[in-house]
Amino acid sequence: MGLGKTVQALALILARAVEGPTLVVAPTSVCLNWAEEARRFAPELKIILFSDRSSRSLLQDIGPFDLVIGSYAMLRRETETLAQPHWRTIVLDEAQAIKNFLTKRSRAAMKLQGDFKLITTGTPVENHLGELWTLFRFINPGLLGPLERFNRRFAAPIIRQTGDREASERLRRLIHPFILRRLKSEVLRELPPKTEITLQVEMSKPEASLYETLRRQALSSINANVDERGRPLKILAEIMRLRRVCCHPRLVLPETDLPCAKLDLFGKVVAELLENGHRALVFSQFVDYLKIVREFLDREGISYQYLDGRTPPLVRQERVAAFQAGKGDLFLISLKAGGQGINLTAADYVIHLDPWWNPAVEDQAADRAHRIGQKRPVTTYRLITTGTIEEKIRELHQHKKKLADDLLAGARGGHGLKAEELLALLADPW
């Protein structure tokens, strides 16, 4: 969230480095940033980038002050290699990456051996309490007991509609000694103001007709589906289609020439920002939507940088550095690829073109600009299409935004969406 977790982790690593080697595991897109930050803040450390099988030999003679940095993908592929050394310190950055204990990535992390384990994350709970259980299974095995018992004692009571404050308080007391939490409210004097604004997008009549046709088709298709086991996936598929048409008709009808109200509004917002000397980060979860936006910017002669999940790490770093140096009025970023691990304080505006399920993910993306080092006020725009599923997702945000805070503070937590709740998103908004 831009509050100095990496620097704090490096301080810990440096304090322990004399006693043995350190392993840092991070998303691929963040590994080079870790190396860069280590060179800047802890030059005493010897950095070893564990990037492929040829790196195995680098681990043979590791010792004090060695800092090995590898990705979660590499951890999954080279589990046994990284599990052999006994690390003095192990750090999992963006540790929500291991939240699902059934994945190979999570199982690989559990095999790592070390004297001290630290996880850093801006989103310790994204969807449900089982994620918190997995994180604590890594840093403090056994504290929360077996998963079945944890669900019975904590998860089930807390997620009830009425909530169970006693269960929440018991859980809070258990995990509180192991959490160092830094909030933006604690560093307001170091950060400029942040403003969030929702911009309502009014569809044209042809767009609205297309949306309504697709919505009714979705309900008809779901009701005709007799496979109850596959029903949630079917609902999600139909929801995804509606979310995409809210962004641009071409995302569901590639050959259509229907106008796009959201792109029109985006163009007006960008023109005003550039006229007043501002620069902006532009996020979307849909890479093919960003392609359409790029076509628009090329026609308008607006300069930009770009990255998505397919951008190689070195190119990613080059584009971030270029934007920070003043090259490009906008930075187009796919939400998952750019929501963590990069500093883009050269921008003072953030534009979310479409809403994500979990507002914490959107907040992390916006905090690429609103983080330590930013000197100007930051404004976040969210473009929401009225009378559509986008508005209903935004309504869900108010509930989910409190999930991590409630759990860590002992109040009633939230829960994942059931099929009936997903189906309600497709109901007639009028």
C-alpha positions in Angstrom: 0.0 0.0 0.0 3.0 2.3 -0.2 3.6 2.5 3.5 7.1 1.2 3.7 6.7 -2.6 4.1 9.7 -3.3 1.9 12.0 -1.0 3.8 10.8 -2.3 7.1 11.5 -5.9 5.9 14.9 -4.9 4.7 15.7 -3.4 8.1 14.8 -6.8 9.7 16.8 -8.7 7.1 19.9 -6.6 7.7 19.7 -7.0 11.4 19.7 -10.7 11.1 22.0 -11.0 8.0 25.2 -11.6 10.0 23.7 -14.9 11.3 22.9 -16.4 8.0 21.3 -16.1 4.5 17.9 -14.7 3.7 15.3 -15.8 1.2 12.7 -13.4 -0.3 9.9 -14.8 -2.4 7.8 -12.3 -4.3 5.6 -12.0 -7.5 7.8 -12.2 -10.6 6.9 -8.6 -11.4 8.3 -7.4 -8.0 11.6 -9.3 -7.8 13.6 -6.7 -9.6 12.0 -4.0 -7.5 13.2 -5.9 -4.4 16.8 -6.0 -5.8 16.6 -2.3 -6.5 15.4 -1.4 -3.1 17.9 -3.7 -1.4 20.8 -2.0 -3.3 19.4 1.4 -2.2 18.6 0.8 1.5 20.8 -2.2 2.4 24.0 -2.1 0.2 25.7 -4.5 2.7 23.6 -7.4 1.4 24.8 -9.6 -1.5 21.9 -10.0 -3.9 21.4 -13.3 -5.6 18.5 -13.4 -8.2 17.3 -17.0 -8.3 15.8 -16.9 -11.8 16.1 -20.4 -13.3 17.7 -23.9 -12.8 21.1 -22.6 -13.6 20.8 -20.6 -10.3 21.0 -23.8 -8.3 24.8 -23.6 -8.0 24.5 -20.1 -6.4 22.9 -21.7 -3.4 25.8 -24.1 -2.6 27.9 -21.6 -0.7 25.4 -19.1 0.6 26.0 -17.6 4.0 25.7 -14.4 6.0 24.6 -11.3 4.2 23.4 -13.3 1.2 20.0 -12.2 0.0 18.3 -14.7 -2.4 15.4 -13.3 -4.3 13.0 -15.6 -6.2 9.5 -15.6 -7.6 6.5 -17.6 -6.5 6.7 -19.3 -9.9 10.3 -20.3 -9.3 9.4 -21.5 -5.8 6.8 -23.8 -7.3 9.2 -25.2 -9.9 12.3 -25.4 -7.6 10.6 -26.4 -4.4 13.1 -29.0 -3.3 16.1 -26.8 -4.2 14.8 -23.8 -2.1 13.7 -26.1 0.7 17.2 -27.6 1.2 19.0 -24.6 2.8 18.2 -23.6 6.4 17.5 -19.9 6.0 18.1 -17.5 8.8 15.2 -15.3 7.6 12.4 -16.0 5.1 10.2 -13.2 3.7 7.1 -13.8 1.6 6.1 -10.5 -0.1 2.6 -10.0 -1.3 1.9 -13.1 0.7 -1.7 -13.3 -0.3 -0.2 -15.3 -3.2 -0.2 -18.4 -0.9 -3.8 -17.8 0.5 -5.2 -21.0 -1.1 -3.6 -23.9 0.8 -4.6 -26.4 -1.9 -2.3 -24.8 -4.5 1.2 -26.1 -5.4 2.5 -22.6 -4.6 1.2 -22.7 -1.1 2.4 -26.2 -0.4 5.8 -25.3 -1.7 6.0 -22.3 0.7 5.1 -24.6 3.6 8.2 -26.7 2.9 10.7 -23.8 3.4 12.9 -24.1 6.5 13.9 -21.1 8.4 14.6 -19.6 11.9 12.3 -16.6 11.3 9.4 -16.2 8.8 7.9 -12.9 7.9 5.0 -12.2 5.5 4.2 -8.7 4.0 0.8 -7.9 2.5 -1.6 -5.1 2.0 -4.5 -7.5 1.7 -4.2 -10.2 4.4 -7.8 -11.2 3.8 -9.3 -10.8 0.4 -12.3 -13.0 0.4 -12.7 -15.3 3.4 -11.2 -16.3 6.7 -9.6 -19.5 5.3 -7.0 -17.2 3.7 -5.9 -15.9 7.1 -5.6 -19.4 8.4 -3.2 -20.3 5.5 -1.0 -17.3 6.2 -0.7 -18.1 9.8 0.0 -21.8 9.0 3.1 -20.5 7.3 4.4 -18.1 9.9 3.1 -19.8 13.0 2.0 -23.4 12.4 -0.5 -24.7 14.8 -1.6 -21.3 16.3 -5.0 -21.4 14.7 -5.3 -25.2 14.9 -6.5 -27.6 12.1 -8.6 -26.0 9.4 -11.7 -28.0 10.4 -11.5 -26.8 14.0 -10.7 -23.2 12.9 -13.8 -23.2 10.7 -15.9 -24.5 13.5 -14.6 -22.1 16.2 -14.1 -19.0 14.2 -15.1 -18.9 10.5 -18.6 -20.3 10.8 -19.7 -18.1 13.8 -18.1 -15.0 12.3 -19.7 -15.2 8.9 -23.2 -15.6 10.1 -25.4 -12.7 9.2 -25.8 -11.8 12.9 -22.1 -12.2 13.5 -20.4 -13.6 16.6 -18.5 -10.8 18.4 -17.1 -13.2 21.0 -15.6 -15.5 18.3 -14.2 -12.4 16.5 -12.6 -11.2 19.7 -11.1 -14.6 20.5 -9.5 -14.6 17.0 -8.3 -11.1 17.3 -6.5 -11.8 20.6 -4.8 -14.9 19.0 -3.4 -13.1 16.0 -2.8 -9.6 17.4 0.7 -10.3 18.9 2.0 -11.4 15.5 0.7 -8.5 13.4 2.6 -5.3 12.8 0.0 -3.1 11.1 0.7 0.4 9.6 -2.3 2.4 8.5 -2.4 5.4 6.2 -4.0 7.3 9.1 -0.7 6.9 10.9 1.4 8.5 8.2 -0.9 11.2 7.0 1.7 13.8 7.7 4.0 12.0 5.3 1.3 11.6 2.6 -0.7 14.2 0.7 -4.5 14.1 0.6 -6.3 11.5 -1.4 -9.7 12.0 -3.1 -11.9 9.3 -4.5 -14.6 10.3 -7.1 -17.1 8.0 -8.9 -17.9 9.2 -12.4 -21.3 7.9 -13.6 -21.4 6.7 -17.3 -24.7 7.0 -19.1 -25.1 4.4 -21.9 -26.4 5.5 -25.2 -29.7 4.0 -26.2 -28.1 1.4 -28.5 -25.7 0.4 -25.8 -28.4 0.1 -23.2 -30.5 -2.0 -25.5 -27.5 -4.4 -26.1 -26.9 -4.6 -22.3 -30.6 -5.4 -21.6 -30.7 -8.0 -24.3 -27.6 -9.7 -22.9 -28.9 -9.5 -19.4 -32.2 -11.3 -20.3 -30.3 -13.9 -22.3 -28.1 -14.5 -19.3 -31.0 -15.1 -17.0 -32.7 -17.4 -19.6 -29.5 -19.4 -20.1 -28.9 -19.8 -16.4 -32.5 -20.9 -15.7 -32.3 -23.4 -18.6 -29.2 -25.0 -17.0 -30.2 -28.1 -15.0 -26.7 -28.9 -13.8 -26.7 -27.5 -10.2 -23.0 -28.3 -9.7 -22.1 -26.2 -12.7 -24.6 -23.4 -11.9 -22.1 -21.0 -10.1 -19.6 -21.2 -12.9 -22.4 -20.5 -15.4 -23.5 -17.5 -13.5 -20.0 -16.2 -13.2 -19.5 -16.6 -17.0 -22.7 -14.6 -17.7 -21.7 -11.9 -15.2 -18.3 -11.6 -16.8 -20.0 -11.0 -20.2 -22.1 -8.2 -18.8 -19.1 -6.6 -17.1 -17.3 -6.6 -20.4 -20.1 -5.0 -22.4 -20.2 -2.2 -19.7 -16.7 -1.4 -20.7 -17.1 -1.5 -24.5 -19.5 -3.2 -26.9 -16.6 -4.6 -28.9 -15.6 -6.8 -26.0 -18.6 -9.0 -26.6 -19.3 -8.1 -30.3 -15.9 -7.6 -31.9 -17.2 -6.4 -35.2 -19.8 -3.9 -33.9 -19.5 -0.2 -34.6 -21.7 0.8 -31.6 -20.5 3.9 -29.8 -19.0 3.6 -26.3 -20.1 6.1 -23.7 -17.4 5.0 -21.2 -14.6 5.5 -23.7 -16.1 8.9 -24.6 -16.1 10.0 -21.0 -12.6 8.6 -20.5 -11.4 10.8 -23.4 -13.0 13.9 -21.9 -11.4 13.2 -18.5 -8.0 12.6 -20.0 -8.1 15.8 -22.1 -9.0 17.9 -19.1 -6.2 16.3 -17.0 -3.5 16.8 -19.7 -4.7 20.4 -20.2 -4.0 21.1 -16.6 -0.6 19.4 -16.5 -1.5 16.2 -14.7 -0.4 12.6 -15.4 -2.5 9.5 -14.7 -2.4 5.8 -14.1 -5.2 3.9 -16.0 -6.2 0.5 -14.7 -8.5 -2.2 -16.2 -8.8 -5.9 -15.5 -9.3 -6.6 -19.2 -6.2 -6.6 -21.4 -8.3 -6.5 -24.6 -10.1 -3.4 -23.3 -6.7 -1.7 -22.7 -5.9 -2.5 -26.4 -9.0 -0.5 -27.4 -7.9 2.3 -25.1 -4.4 2.3 -26.7 -6.0 2.6 -30.2 -7.9 5.6 -29.0 -4.8 7.2 -27.5 -2.8 6.6 -30.6 -5.5 8.3 -32.7 -5.4 11.3 -30.3 -1.6 11.5 -30.2 -1.5 11.0 -26.5 1.8 9.4 -25.2 1.7 6.6 -22.7 3.5 3.7 -21.2 1.9 0.2 -21.0 2.3 -3.1 -19.1 0.2 -6.2 -18.5 0.9 -9.7 -17.3 2.9 -10.6 -20.4 5.4 -7.7 -20.1 8.8 -9.2 -19.2 10.2 -8.0 -15.8 13.1 -6.1 -17.3 10.9 -4.3 -19.8 8.5 -3.6 -16.9 11.2 -1.9 -15.0 12.3 0.1 -18.0 8.8 1.4 -18.6 8.3 2.3 -14.9 11.6 4.2 -14.9 10.7 5.9 -18.1 7.3 7.1 -16.7 8.9 8.3 -13.5 11.4 10.2 -15.7 8.6 12.0 -17.4 8.1 9.9 -20.6 4.4 9.4 -21.2 1.3 11.3 -20.1 -0.6 8.1 -19.1 0.5 4.7 -17.8 -2.0 1.9 -18.9 -1.8 -1.1 -16.6 -3.7 -4.3 -16.3 -5.1 -4.4 -12.7 -3.5 -7.7 -11.6 -0.1 -7.1 -13.3 0.4 -3.6 -11.9 -1.5 -3.6 -8.6 1.6 -4.2 -6.5 5.3 -3.7 -6.3 5.8 -0.6 -8.3 6.3 3.1 -7.5 4.6 5.5 -9.9 4.6 8.7 -7.9 5.1 10.7 -11.1 1.3 10.4 -11.5 -1.2 12.3 -9.4 -4.4 10.9 -10.9 -5.6 7.3 -11.0 -8.4 6.1 -13.3 -10.2 2.8 -12.8 -12.0 1.9 -16.0 -14.0 -1.0 -14.5 -14.7 -2.2 -10.9 -13.0 -5.3 -9.5 -14.8 -7.6 -7.1 -12.6 -6.8 -4.2 -12.0 -3.1 -3.4 -8.7 -3.9 -1.7 -7.2 -4.8 -5.0 -8.3 -1.5 -6.5 -6.9 0.3 -3.5 -3.6 -1.4 -3.9 -3.5 -0.3 -7.5 -4.3 3.3 -6.7 -1.6 3.2 -4.1 1.0 2.9 -6.8 0.7 6.7 -6.9 -0.4 7.5 -3.4 2.6 6.2 -1.5 5.6 7.5 0.4 7.5 9.8 -2.0 4.3 11.4 -3.4 4.3 15.2 -2.9 1.0 16.1 -4.6 -2.6 15.4 -3.8 -3.8 12.2 -5.5 -7.3 11.9 -7.1 -8.8 8.5 -8.0 -11.6 8.3 -10.6 -13.8 5.3 -10.9 -15.9 5.0 -14.1 -19.2 3.2 -13.3 -21.9 2.6 -15.8 -25.3 3.4 -14.4 -28.2 0.9 -14.3 -25.8 -2.0 -14.8 -24.0 -4.7 -12.9 -21.1 -2.3 -12.3 -23.3 -0.3 -9.9 -24.2 -3.5 -8.0 -20.5 -4.5 -7.7 -19.8 -1.1 -6.2 -22.5 -1.7 -3.7 -20.8 -4.9 -2.6 -17.6 -2.9 -2.1 -18.9 -1.2 1.0 -19.3 -4.7 2.6 -16.1 -6.2 1.4 -14.0 -3.2 2.2 -14.6 -3.8 5.9 -13.6 -7.5 5.7 -9.9 -7.3 6.7 -10.5 -4.4 9.1 -13.3 -6.2 10.9 -11.3 -9.4 11.3 -8.2 -7.7 12.5 -10.2 -5.4 14.8 -12.4 -8.2 16.2 -15.7 -7.0 14.6 -18.0 -9.2 12.5 -16.4 -10.4 9.3 -17.7 -11.0 5.8 -18.2 -14.0 3.6 -17.9 -15.0 0.0 -20.8 -14.7 -2.4 -23.1 -17.6 -2.8 -24.8 -18.6 -6.1 -28.0 -16.8 -5.1 -26.2 -13.6 -4.3 -24.4 -13.8 -7.7 -27.7 -14.3 -9.4 -29.1 -11.2 -7.7 -26.5 -9.2 -9.5 -28.3 -10.1 -12.8 -31.7 -8.9 -11.6 -33.5 -6.0 -13.3 -31.8 -2.9 -11.9 -35.0 -0.9 -12.5 
